[in-house]
Structures are given as structure tokens and as C-alpha cells.
Amino acid sequence: MNMKTQSCMINGKENVEVITQEVNYQGEGTLVRITRGGICGSDLHYYQHGKVGSFEVKMPMILGHEVIGYVVKSDNPALKAQQKVAINPSKPCGSCKYCLNDEENQCVSMRFFGSAMYFPHVDGGFTQFKVVDSAQCVPFASEADETVMVFAEPLAVCIHAANQAGDLSGKKVFISGVGPIGCLIAAAAKAKGAAEIVCADVSERSLSMAEKMGATSLIHAASGDFTPYLADKGYFDVAFEASGHPSSLQRCLEVTRAKGTLVQVGMGGAVPNFPIILLIAKEIKLVGSFRFTHEFNTAVEWLGNGTVNPLPLFSGEYRLEEIDAALVFAGDKQKAAKVQLTF
């Protein structure tokens, strides 16, 4: 079964185009008609810099990993034609020691949508038709709002981060950096029963979004008074660092109580002069958080049943033919949080 598909390709720094390709479905896996996708920070890095970290675009690659659509054909009888699905962009090998221990996010051979980690690169989901492993398709109800369901992948990241902190019921939580990920962590913490969620950022706009996503109080990261949270070796049971900035990490260590937990979510560079004495003296548990495993299914469930409403983060949508304009707008953090493409 052959068909034409239009795809959003990145060729290098500030070089994207929409091209027509051919998709060949031979009956293995699931052929999905992509209907909508969200632009992520990694998509922006590929566009703005031609790379993410050390992973440089060396050949044309389809962007995108936050996508949904509906089934055209599938080798899984449970996936009927027209069934709406969120697509898990992770494709772990299933055989390494991490996959065998239900730690698929640490797979040593992970194939993740829209990644230049390998050569040839792994194409993403910003295309009209895509063949995926049937296990990557997570069904949702036909009446669900597709604008909401596109948030499944970033919400999964945030549910995983919340799970890394352990039981949040009744806990006092601090989130430093409330871009889309920080805001969705607030929503996840609220859903998991946190009693207090204090969010800090230098952007008033971001703080306003955080309040709509579940924050119980807000504080400006540059001009706010953190003194009340420093007494008695810290106030918060759990802190989430979601900006990747060294000063944000320092703040989190300062306001987290002794024996508390700090979850590092934000990706940044090296942290010079790391305040290790705070970590040691207060016996803080420092935990990393990377992508997700089963949390993707949880995210689809929570979005479908209204446990989390991500729409305060939705900043607008563009047609796939407008990929350049969409990426430029998404990169303007004074105006945009989460931008979507329609296919």
C-alpha cells in the first residue's frame, strides 16, 4: 500500500521545508494518519541551532515527536480503522538490561522520533502518514479534544518527574522554572495530591500560566523574597528544578528541607561551583528525571478524563505548510508557550 505524504523536514539551522514523500505500508505495524502535533524545545533547538547538544543535523530529518492521529490500517486487531491514537515517540529495543527491567526510558538503543542522535537520523512525526510499531499507539476517545490530547508526550515527561519524587500526597512542593514543562509538573503534582505548590520564575507570563495549571502561590525568581522558605534548613519536601540554570539549582537546594528530595528535570550545561555542601549537610536526595515509561499511557488517560487541563499553555496553531512561521512564533517566549501544527 503506497501513498503520498507531506513532511516537515529540517535540513540544518533555520532551514526547514515541506516535501512530498512516499509511504509504503506492507501490513506490519500501524499506519497512522497524523492530524496534529506540538512543537517541543528540541524541535526549536534543531531549527535555531541545527543541533540539540552534540546531535547535529547531518541529513534531512522529519521533525516532531508530540503527535496524534487516527488509525488507517494496523496489524493489531484492537486498533480498528478510524481509532484515534496518541503516538508514543519512544521505540525501545525491548532486549537490553533496562528494557528487561521495565526501565525502557534508559534503553541503550532507543529510537526516539525526530532525533539526530543516530545516523541515519530517526524521522519524527510531523508528516501526514506514518508507519509506527503498534505498541506505540495509545487509543483515546473519538470525542476527546485533539488540541488537549497533543499534550500527552510532555505531560508524560512531567508525570515521570513527579513519580521520581515518590508519594506527593500532602507534600509541600517547589517548582523552579515554569515554562510548559514546569507548568505541567505543577498539574501533575496537584493530581498526585500535593498540598502546596509554590512556583518561581523570572517571567510574569509564565507565573500566570503556572497559577492556572495548579500553583497555589507564585514568587518572582529575581525579586521575590525567599527568606520564609530558608528557615530551619528549608521548607519544601520536594523541589523540581525545571529551568536548567545553575542559580535555579542553588535555589532549590536552599529551600528544600533536610532529608527532602530534589528532582532535576531542566536540561542545562555544566554547573560550576556546585553547592555540594548543601546536598551533603541536609542529606537531600538528588534525582534525575528523563523522558518516561508507562507514564505515557497515564498522560493519555489524564488528558482524556480531564484530570489535567493543559489549554492554558496552548498559544496557537499553524498548518504544516507554515512550519517556518510556526517555529519562529514558538521560539518567541514572550508570546508563545506551546504551539501546534495541523496536518
Legacy VTK file of the C-alpha trace (Angstrom):
# vtk DataFile Version 3.0
C-alpha trace
ASCII
DATASET POLYDATA
POINTS 343 float
0.000 0.000 0.000
1.684 3.182 -1.197
0.610 6.769 -0.649
1.953 10.287 -0.779
2.652 12.225 2.400
3.761 15.769 3.079
6.521 16.032 5.678
8.172 18.902 7.581
11.910 18.430 7.069
14.795 20.085 8.882
17.946 20.396 6.752
20.030 22.471 9.144
19.980 25.730 11.056
16.902 27.820 10.120
16.374 25.570 7.121
13.045 23.748 7.033
10.804 22.801 4.148
7.692 20.786 3.381
8.352 17.997 0.910
6.248 15.240 -0.612
7.389 11.691 0.118
6.033 8.215 -0.445
4.934 5.941 2.400
4.937 2.203 1.846
2.803 0.160 4.262
3.288 -3.599 3.970
0.974 -4.723 6.758
3.445 -4.637 9.658
2.786 -2.164 12.452
0.163 0.561 12.235
-0.317 3.157 9.532
-1.446 6.380 11.200
-2.887 9.494 9.611
-1.287 12.250 11.697
-3.731 15.067 12.432
-1.948 17.326 14.917
1.446 17.830 16.560
3.055 20.002 19.216
6.344 21.873 18.803
8.852 20.989 21.510
12.018 22.681 22.724
14.144 20.119 20.897
12.396 20.987 17.614
13.270 24.623 18.282
16.908 23.769 19.014
17.209 21.886 15.726
15.696 24.885 13.940
17.578 27.634 15.759
20.964 25.930 16.055
20.913 22.970 13.676
21.547 20.642 16.599
20.491 19.563 20.066
23.525 19.345 22.299
26.082 17.427 20.267
23.459 15.836 18.000
23.820 17.799 14.776
21.522 17.603 11.756
23.668 15.985 9.057
20.897 14.947 6.685
17.247 15.906 6.071
15.110 14.735 9.015
11.393 14.928 9.757
10.836 16.970 12.910
8.386 16.339 15.722
7.601 13.883 18.494
4.375 15.193 20.065
1.799 13.823 17.622
-1.646 12.264 17.484
-3.801 10.896 14.668
-6.088 8.059 13.702
-5.539 4.501 12.509
-5.701 3.771 8.780
-4.607 0.118 8.943
-2.990 -1.995 11.662
-1.635 -5.451 12.330
-3.231 -5.229 15.806
-6.919 -6.274 15.673
-7.597 -3.990 18.656
-6.632 -0.947 16.600
-9.572 -0.501 14.268
-9.642 1.922 11.345
-10.508 5.485 12.425
-9.499 4.807 16.045
-7.878 7.949 17.415
-4.452 7.411 18.949
-1.707 9.300 20.696
1.658 8.084 19.451
4.353 7.296 21.977
7.523 8.574 20.251
9.729 6.126 22.142
10.682 2.856 20.496
12.946 0.934 22.884
14.776 -2.196 21.773
12.967 -4.457 24.245
16.005 -6.651 24.871
18.659 -4.638 26.732
19.024 -4.890 30.521
16.987 -1.735 31.046
14.104 -2.785 28.824
14.002 -6.167 30.552
13.739 -4.380 33.901
10.841 -2.094 32.825
13.222 0.865 32.551
12.679 1.476 28.852
13.485 5.175 29.050
17.099 4.113 29.678
17.208 1.772 26.645
20.697 1.701 25.161
19.297 1.582 21.621
16.277 3.872 21.941
14.838 5.099 18.642
13.057 8.352 19.513
11.069 10.379 16.984
12.866 13.338 15.419
16.347 12.655 16.773
19.730 13.249 15.140
21.432 11.042 17.715
21.933 8.297 15.142
22.984 8.445 11.526
20.863 7.991 9.520
18.673 10.123 11.775
15.352 8.927 13.221
12.493 10.697 11.453
9.820 12.337 13.567
6.062 12.640 13.317
5.475 15.945 11.520
4.125 14.169 8.469
0.656 13.269 7.209
1.102 9.476 7.230
3.487 7.454 9.379
4.035 3.747 9.997
4.748 3.014 13.648
5.065 -0.004 15.894
1.543 -0.859 17.001
2.691 -0.780 20.640
3.367 2.946 20.193
-0.328 3.657 19.582
-2.373 4.559 22.669
-6.098 4.871 21.880
-8.288 7.684 23.133
-11.983 8.504 22.744
-13.168 9.989 19.469
-14.930 12.843 21.270
-11.752 13.973 23.078
-10.366 17.415 22.212
-7.386 16.829 19.926
-5.801 20.118 20.996
-5.699 18.675 24.514
-4.522 15.200 23.546
-1.416 16.536 21.773
-0.041 17.285 25.253
0.347 13.553 26.026
4.112 13.423 25.464
5.145 16.497 27.520
2.680 15.558 30.255
4.204 12.063 30.360
7.610 13.671 30.971
6.126 15.560 33.914
4.247 12.618 35.418
7.519 10.677 35.303
9.275 13.550 37.092
6.543 13.578 39.740
6.894 9.821 40.159
10.642 10.224 40.639
9.844 12.246 43.762
7.789 9.445 45.312
4.492 9.983 47.120
3.427 13.636 46.849
0.245 13.340 48.892
0.111 16.177 51.396
3.612 17.369 50.437
4.912 20.918 50.064
6.317 21.268 46.544
8.558 23.900 44.940
8.981 24.249 41.174
11.754 26.468 39.820
11.189 27.417 36.190
7.631 27.260 34.899
7.789 27.063 31.160
5.467 24.415 29.695
7.278 21.579 31.499
7.308 23.324 34.862
3.608 24.158 34.482
2.745 20.569 33.618
4.768 19.382 36.634
2.555 21.644 38.739
-0.509 19.987 37.222
0.928 16.519 37.826
1.841 17.373 41.436
-1.676 18.647 42.031
-3.150 15.476 40.534
-0.915 13.415 42.838
-2.215 15.192 45.910
0.404 17.828 46.761
-0.870 20.141 49.495
1.119 23.216 48.472
2.734 24.066 45.131
4.937 27.155 45.008
6.281 28.165 41.602
9.142 30.553 40.816
10.176 32.134 37.527
11.501 35.435 36.185
8.584 35.693 33.741
5.284 37.104 34.987
3.589 35.494 32.000
4.940 32.073 32.958
3.869 32.558 36.569
0.369 33.435 35.398
0.211 30.180 33.423
1.516 28.225 36.420
-1.299 29.578 38.555
-3.839 28.289 36.038
-2.070 24.903 35.974
-2.181 24.267 39.716
0.237 26.526 41.588
-1.049 27.591 44.999
1.347 30.553 45.221
3.850 32.334 42.999
7.148 34.097 43.570
9.327 36.108 41.196
12.675 34.325 40.979
14.708 37.564 40.785
12.845 40.000 43.019
10.779 37.765 45.310
11.504 37.144 48.990
12.551 33.544 49.621
13.505 34.168 53.260
10.454 32.368 54.709
11.476 29.212 52.874
15.065 29.162 54.200
14.427 28.838 57.927
15.057 25.579 59.758
17.093 24.075 56.901
14.415 24.606 54.276
10.675 24.420 53.842
9.756 22.172 50.919
9.505 18.399 50.994
10.157 18.199 47.244
11.670 20.606 44.723
11.633 20.292 40.949
14.334 22.165 39.021
12.865 22.744 35.570
14.933 25.578 34.089
18.403 24.036 33.781
20.037 27.208 35.158
22.750 26.854 37.851
21.220 29.596 40.023
17.900 27.747 39.934
19.571 24.571 41.185
21.185 26.557 44.012
17.788 27.974 44.974
16.207 24.526 45.018
18.903 23.183 47.332
18.418 26.139 49.652
14.645 25.889 50.018
14.372 22.088 50.173
14.207 20.853 53.754
16.735 18.481 55.250
16.012 14.911 54.146
13.909 16.282 51.266
14.058 15.391 47.565
15.235 17.450 44.593
14.255 16.250 41.123
16.381 17.628 38.283
14.274 17.969 35.138
15.692 21.008 33.331
18.499 20.368 30.888
21.456 22.726 31.087
25.204 22.693 30.787
27.836 22.162 33.456
27.140 23.628 36.899
30.269 25.455 38.086
30.802 25.685 41.846
28.059 23.170 42.574
26.947 23.756 46.185
27.617 20.197 47.214
27.805 21.075 50.906
24.052 21.786 50.888
23.358 18.400 49.351
25.589 16.649 51.898
24.736 18.547 55.079
20.973 18.465 54.508
21.051 14.885 53.189
18.942 15.861 50.216
18.115 13.175 47.694
19.088 14.436 44.234
17.261 12.524 41.496
17.397 12.877 37.723
14.331 12.542 35.515
14.487 11.567 31.841
11.551 11.068 29.486
9.036 8.432 30.658
7.964 4.788 30.550
4.376 3.733 31.360
3.591 7.362 32.202
2.681 7.994 28.554
-0.424 5.854 28.975
-1.222 7.678 32.210
-0.901 11.020 30.421
-3.379 9.960 27.732
-5.787 8.817 30.445
-5.464 12.040 32.484
-5.958 14.258 29.439
-8.908 12.204 28.274
-10.753 12.279 31.604
-9.930 15.889 32.479
-7.562 15.208 35.375
-5.220 17.706 33.705
-6.326 20.605 31.504
-3.286 21.837 29.532
-5.062 24.509 27.496
-3.687 27.481 29.480
-0.394 26.594 27.732
-1.862 26.488 24.223
-0.635 29.501 22.235
-1.968 28.836 18.749
-1.817 26.579 15.717
-0.430 26.635 12.189
-0.891 24.453 9.105
2.030 22.199 8.224
2.781 24.420 5.216
3.508 27.213 7.708
6.225 25.307 9.565
8.708 28.208 9.287
6.285 30.708 10.808
5.231 28.204 13.462
8.820 27.639 14.592
9.579 31.357 14.642
6.488 32.057 16.747
7.154 29.109 19.073
10.643 30.470 19.647
9.296 33.797 20.920
8.990 33.072 24.630
7.396 36.467 25.264
4.358 35.332 23.290
4.312 31.554 22.962
4.231 28.544 25.267
3.013 25.535 23.268
2.354 25.863 19.540
0.719 23.156 17.423
0.777 22.123 13.778
-2.243 20.684 11.982
-1.816 18.111 9.228
LINES 1 344
343 0 1 2 3 4 5 6 7 8 9 10 11 12 13 14 15 16 17 18 19 20 21 22 23 24 25 26 27 28 29 30 31 32 33 34 35 36 37 38 39 40 41 42 43 44 45 46 47 48 49 50 51 52 53 54 55 56 57 58 59 60 61 62 63 64 65 66 67 68 69 70 71 72 73 74 75 76 77 78 79 80 81 82 83 84 85 86 87 88 89 90 91 92 93 94 95 96 97 98 99 100 101 102 103 104 105 106 107 108 109 110 111 112 113 114 115 116 117 118 119 120 121 122 123 124 125 126 127 128 129 130 131 132 133 134 135 136 137 138 139 140 141 142 143 144 145 146 147 148 149 150 151 152 153 154 155 156 157 158 159 160 161 162 163 164 165 166 167 168 169 170 171 172 173 174 175 176 177 178 179 180 181 182 183 184 185 186 187 188 189 190 191 192 193 194 195 196 197 198 199 200 201 202 203 204 205 206 207 208 209 210 211 212 213 214 215 216 217 218 219 220 221 222 223 224 225 226 227 228 229 230 231 232 233 234 235 236 237 238 239 240 241 242 243 244 245 246 247 248 249 250 251 252 253 254 255 256 257 258 259 260 261 262 263 264 265 266 267 268 269 270 271 272 273 274 275 276 277 278 279 280 281 282 283 284 285 286 287 288 289 290 291 292 293 294 295 296 297 298 299 300 301 302 303 304 305 306 307 308 309 310 311 312 313 314 315 316 317 318 319 320 321 322 323 324 325 326 327 328 329 330 331 332 333 334 335 336 337 338 339 340 341 342
